[in-house]
Amino acid sequence: MADDLGTDGLKNQVKGATKEAAGKVQKNVGDLTDDDSQKLKGAARELEGKAQRKVGEAERKIDRNT
């Protein structure tokens, strides 16, 4: 099970970082086009990615300490 947690953690880190980057891009596009909806959606996606990345970091830390 510990191996699975470490692997899941790495997957969450990668997926989270990808969402975070995509959210930043979406937010910047919203800024450029003055589209408040895109800015908000991008900010939400960025936060979702950051949270997922942090969960992955915690999972890997737990796996290393087990």
GIKACOR-V467316 format. One record per backbone hydrogen bond with DSSP energy under -0.5 kcal/mol. CO is the residue of the C=O (numbers start at 0). NH is the residue of the N-H. If there is no record, write none. Layout:
co = [CO	CO]
nh = [NH	NH]
//
This chain:
co = [0	1	2	3	4	5	6	7	8	9	10	11	12	13	14	15	16	17	18	19	20	21	22	23	24	25	26	27	28	29	29	30	33	34	35	36	37	38	39	40	41	42	43	44	45	46	47	48	49	50	51	52	53	54	55	56	57	58	59	60	62]
nh = [4	5	6	7	8	9	10	11	12	13	14	15	16	17	18	19	20	21	22	23	24	25	26	27	28	29	30	31	32	33	34	33	35	38	39	40	41	42	43	44	45	46	47	48	49	50	51	52	53	54	55	56	57	58	59	60	61	62	63	64	65]
//
